[in-house]
Amino acid sequence: MSLLLLGGALVAILALVGTARLLRLGRDARIGGPEEVAAATETALAGFAVIDLVVGADGAGALAVGQDGRLAAIKLHGTRPAVREVRWSAVRASPEGTVIETGERRLGAVTLKGVDALDLRRLAALAEGDAVEELRHA
């Protein structure tokens, strides 16, 4: 009887592992390349046309600038990218790189490892008017 229970438990564990792999759970979570991030951003935010973006070194997040100067933070939420429009004042430097406060408790902050002030200034130079001033005073 105990061998039957052990065998059943082993089969159940293998079935769970197979299902997790099929659903791509526990994979090395990366947000994708610039093209994928741009497409996800333009799909999620109406009228947003990406002109440039930067992806964190660990692939966990990205920051995109739109043609109209709007800014979007992108972070993996499960296996899909979550996109939120943010203000330049929500972007700050940290020892690890750049942190973007989304203002949403559920999504949390987006951390871009390896993205420094020079990268942000390059993005801000592409934005229009108030966005550049907001970054300079942040």
N, C-alpha and C positions, 0 to 999 in steps of 0.2 A: 504494500500500500504506500509506504513512504517513497519508494522508487518511482511509483506512478505520480505522486505529488511533485517530486523533484523534476521529473521529466516534463510535466505540465507547466511548472514554473519556468523551466528553461525555454520551452517553446514560447511562452508568453513574453519573456524578456526579449527573445530574438525577434518576435513580431513587433514589439515596441521599437526596437532599434531599427528595423527595416522601415517602419512607418516614419520615424524621425528622419531618416536619410531621404526617403521619398519626398517629404515636406521640406527638405533642406534646412532642418532645425539644427542648431549647434554648429553651423558652418562658419568659416572665417568671414565675418560680416564686414563687407566693404561696400561703400556707397556706389561704386562704379566709376567709369571714366567720365571725362568732361561732357561728352556727347550725351550720355545717359542722364547725367545730372541736369543738363540744359533742357532736355526733352521732358523730364519729370517736372521741372520748375515751370516751364511754359504750359504744361498740361494742368498743373494745379492752380496757377494764378492767372486769372483772366487778363488778357492784354499785356502780359509780361513777356518781353522779348529779350532774352539773355544776350548781352554783348560781351561779357567776360565773367569768369568765375575762377575760384581757387578752391581746391580740394585739400583737406588736411592730409598730412603725411601718413596717418594710419587709416585713411579712407573712411573714417567714422562720420565725417560731416563736411559740408561745403558752404560757400558763400557766393551768391551770384548777384551781379549788377544788371539791371534792366536798362533798356534803351532810354527810358524816361527818368532814370536816376533812382528808381526804386531798388530796394535791397531785399534779397530772399535768403533765409537760412534753411539749409537742408540737412536732415539727420535721419539715419535709419530708425524706423519704428517697426520693430519686428524684422521682416525681410523686405519691407518696402520703404522707399524714401518718403519722409514727411516734410512738407514744404510750408514755411510760414514767412509772411512778409514781416520785416522788422525795420526799425529805424536805425540810422547810423549811431545814434546815442546808445543803442543796446550793445554795441560792439566795444570790447575792451581787451587790452593786452593782458597776458598772464605769463608766468614763467614757462609754461608748456607751449605757448603759442597765442592763439586768439580765442576768446570766449564770447559767444553771442547769447544774450539773455532773450529768450523767446517770449517771456511773459506768461507762458502756459505751464501750469504745474505738471500736467500729464506728460508733456514733451520734454520739459526741462531745458537746460542750457545746451548749446551746441559748442563743442570744443574742437578747434582746428589746430591739431598739433603741427608744429613747425611753420605755421603761418605767422609772419612777423609784421611790424609796422610798415615796412617797405612794400610788402604785398598789399596791405590795406590802402596805402597811398596810391599805388598803381590803380587799384580798383576805383578809388574815389576820384581820381583824375578823369575817369571815363564817365562818371556820373555828372549830373548837371546841378548848378546853382547851390541850393540849400544843403544838399547832401555833402558837398565838399566843405562848406563852412561848418556844418555840424561835426564832421570828423576832425577838423582842425581845432575845434574848441573842446573836444571830448577829452 
